Amino acid sequence: MTFKYSVTLPVSGGDKLRRFREWAGEHVPALSYSLPVQTVGKTQAVTIELRSLVDRKQLLEAFSKSARI
């Protein structure tokens, strides 16, 4: 699977990747994405890789409509 597109979302605090997976499972369950293996605790964002521009648009729309991760 090739993930050509990406989006960087503001996510602060600990357990960013776990919290993103939980959020994505609830808000965009059919979305195919790839996350980094780990993130630095002090970062304020996480970059998600996506397969298409449609997936990117879907993720951004869901993110803008929901409470933050």
Secondary structure, 3 states (H helix, E strand, C coil): CCCCEEEEEECCCCCHHHHHHHHHHHHCCCCCEECCCCCCCCCCEEEEEECCHHHHHHHHHHHHHCCCC
